[in-house]
Amino acid sequence: MIKKLWLTAALAAIAMTTTAQAQTYQWQDELCDMQGDFDHKKYSAKQIKNSHLVLKGLTSANLNSFFPPMNIDALDKLSMTDLDTLTAEYQQVKRQVERLEVVPEAKRHKQDLLKSIDGEYQQNKLTILGYINPSAALKQSPKVCQQYIKPLLQNEAAVQNKWQQLVKKRAQTNSHAMARYQKEKASNPAKYAKIDLVTFGFGNCVNDQVYHADPQQVFNDSQKLNKTLFGQSLTMVCDEP
């Protein structure tokens, strides 16, 4: 039997009764069932739910229609249709977030989530363009990341040379990097070089340039928000991890 850990903001919360101004809100995460009383004259249950969704979104992937090619089969299937699908998803998700009504204390986090979604779209869009239209990717990408795209606009010798440089750098911290490189080079050097340069070199570089919320800060802000909304009435029942 899973041992239950009972956590409470204050023992007095157990005996708390609902008043004319207080309503009880309940929710769950991966480990805990939580509830607290809030002032319904200040907030609505929908605003609280949306605020929690916003904070969760700051540490989650919000666009899921595209995953960068990791092998030749995925590379061969890639087309501009992937960009169209990604763009449609991005526009829909962003509209949904923009329409969310949140508590005043979560409005900044809502704007941060919109920035995070913009960053996800930018990374995925540029990765697709890196494969399908390198010239467009070069024009739109951060300058520090262009080193991975430029060889694709030169010749195969330049691509192979840059791939080798990338692998040698990776081998400094990955003992399997060179063995994998030799295997892929013997199999299909042109396509494997492209995957390494675009998905891993370019894609990771762009990812480093776009906005990401700090997970620890998001956790701290979530705790602070719940304290503001529910005060000492907040209680949690958690499964032991």
VENQUI-V607337 format. One record per residue. N is the residue number from 1. SS is DSSP state (h for helix, s for strand, l for the rest). PSI is psi in degrees with one decimal (999 if undefined). OMEGA is omega as a letter, one per 40 degrees, with the letter a starting at -180 (NA if undefined). Layout:
BEGIN
N&SS&PSI&OMEGA / N&SS&PSI&OMEGA
END
This chain:
BEGIN
1&l&136.2&a / 2&l&127.9&i / 3&l&132.1&i / 4&s&133.9&i / 5&s&121.9&a / 6&s&120.6&i / 7&s&138.8&i / 8&s&144.0&i / 9&l&-31.7&i / 10&l&143.9&a / 11&h&-30.5&a / 12&h&-23.8&a / 13&h&-27.2&a / 14&h&-35.0&a / 15&h&6.7&a / 16&l&137.1&i / 17&l&153.0&i / 18&l&131.8&i / 19&l&-178.2&a / 20&l&-28.6&a / 21&l&-14.5&a / 22&s&137.8&i / 23&s&151.3&a / 24&s&132.5&i / 25&s&132.9&a / 26&s&143.6&i / 27&s&169.9&a / 28&s&155.0&i / 29&l&-161.5&a / 30&l&-28.1&a / 31&l&-23.2&a / 32&s&148.0&i / 33&s&129.9&a / 34&s&153.4&i / 35&s&156.5&i / 36&s&158.9&i / 37&s&134.8&a / 38&s&159.4&i / 39&s&106.4&a / 40&l&-8.7&i / 41&l&-18.9&i / 42&l&-39.0&a / 43&l&161.4&i / 44&l&159.3&i / 45&h&-35.3&i / 46&h&-41.6&i / 47&h&-40.4&i / 48&h&-46.0&i / 49&h&-45.9&a / 50&h&-36.6&i / 51&h&-40.8&i / 52&h&-39.1&i / 53&h&-40.9&i / 54&h&-47.4&a / 55&h&-38.8&i / 56&h&-39.7&a / 57&h&-24.3&a / 58&l&-19.5&i / 59&l&21.5&i / 60&l&161.6&i / 61&l&131.6&a / 62&l&-15.3&i / 63&l&124.1&a / 64&l&8.6&a / 65&l&-17.1&a / 66&l&137.1&i / 67&l&127.4&a / 68&l&139.9&i / 69&l&132.2&i / 70&l&-9.2&a / 71&l&173.6&a / 72&h&-38.0&i / 73&h&-46.1&i / 74&h&-37.0&i / 75&h&-43.5&a / 76&h&-25.4&a / 77&h&-11.9&a / 78&l&137.6&i / 79&l&176.5&i / 80&h&-16.7&i / 81&h&-33.5&i / 82&h&-38.2&i / 83&h&-40.1&i / 84&h&-44.1&i / 85&h&-44.0&i / 86&h&-45.1&a / 87&h&-41.2&i / 88&h&-42.5&i / 89&h&-45.3&i / 90&h&-47.2&a / 91&h&-40.6&a / 92&h&-47.6&a / 93&h&-41.6&a / 94&h&-40.4&i / 95&h&-40.9&a / 96&h&-42.9&a / 97&h&-41.9&i / 98&h&-32.0&a / 99&l&-10.4&a / 100&l&129.6&i / 101&l&121.2&a / 102&l&166.3&i / 103&l&153.5&a / 104&h&-35.7&a / 105&h&-12.5&a / 106&h&5.0&a / 107&h&-37.4&i / 108&h&-38.5&i / 109&h&-32.5&i / 110&h&-42.5&i / 111&h&-36.9&i / 112&h&-38.3&i / 113&h&-39.9&i / 114&h&-39.8&i / 115&h&-39.6&i / 116&h&-41.3&i / 117&h&-40.5&i / 118&h&-41.9&a / 119&h&-41.1&i / 120&h&-44.6&a / 121&h&-43.8&a / 122&h&-45.7&a / 123&h&-48.4&a / 124&h&-39.9&i / 125&h&-46.6&a / 126&h&-32.6&i / 127&h&-44.5&i / 128&h&-45.5&i / 129&h&-33.4&i / 130&h&-33.5&i / 131&h&-46.1&a / 132&h&-37.5&a / 133&l&76.1&a / 134&h&-32.8&i / 135&h&-43.4&i / 136&h&-38.6&i / 137&h&-41.0&a / 138&h&-43.2&a / 139&h&-31.8&a / 140&h&-7.7&a / 141&l&157.2&i / 142&l&144.6&a / 143&h&-37.7&a / 144&h&-20.6&a / 145&h&-7.7&a / 146&l&-19.0&a / 147&h&-25.3&a / 148&h&-18.8&a / 149&h&-35.1&a / 150&h&-42.2&i / 151&h&-30.2&a / 152&h&-21.2&i / 153&h&2.4&i / 154&l&-94.5&a / 155&l&173.5&a / 156&h&-31.6&i / 157&h&-41.2&i / 158&h&-39.2&i / 159&h&-47.3&a / 160&h&-38.6&i / 161&h&-44.7&i / 162&h&-36.5&i / 163&h&-45.3&i / 164&h&-41.6&i / 165&h&-43.3&a / 166&h&-42.4&a / 167&h&-41.5&i / 168&h&-38.7&i / 169&h&-40.6&i / 170&h&-34.0&a / 171&h&-17.8&i / 172&l&-25.5&a / 173&l&-2.0&a / 174&l&109.7&a / 175&l&-15.4&a / 176&l&-4.0&a / 177&h&-46.3&a / 178&h&-38.3&i / 179&h&-41.5&i / 180&h&-40.9&i / 181&h&-46.5&a / 182&h&-39.1&i / 183&h&-44.8&a / 184&h&-36.3&i / 185&h&-34.6&i / 186&h&-21.1&a / 187&h&-61.1&a / 188&h&78.5&a / 189&h&-36.7&a / 190&h&-47.5&a / 191&h&-39.5&i / 192&h&-34.3&i / 193&h&-41.4&i / 194&h&-43.5&i / 195&h&-43.9&a / 196&h&-43.3&a / 197&h&-43.3&a / 198&h&-53.0&a / 199&h&-49.8&a / 200&h&-47.8&i / 201&h&-63.6&a / 202&h&-49.6&a / 203&h&-44.2&i / 204&h&-35.0&i / 205&h&-46.6&i / 206&h&-39.9&i / 207&h&-35.8&i / 208&h&-19.8&a / 209&h&-19.0&a / 210&l&168.2&a / 211&l&134.6&i / 212&l&133.0&i / 213&l&146.6&i / 214&l&119.2&a / 215&h&-40.4&a / 216&h&-39.4&i / 217&h&-38.1&i / 218&h&-42.8&i / 219&h&-46.2&i / 220&h&-41.0&i / 221&h&-34.4&i / 222&h&-43.6&i / 223&h&-43.6&a / 224&h&-41.7&i / 225&h&-45.5&a / 226&h&-35.0&i / 227&h&-39.1&i / 228&h&-41.2&a / 229&h&-40.7&a / 230&h&-15.0&i / 231&h&-138.3&a / 232&h&-4.3&a / 233&h&-10.3&a / 234&l&126.8&i / 235&s&151.1&a / 236&s&138.5&i / 237&s&116.4&a / 238&s&141.9&i / 239&s&141.1&i / 240&l&125.7&a / 241&l&999&NA
END
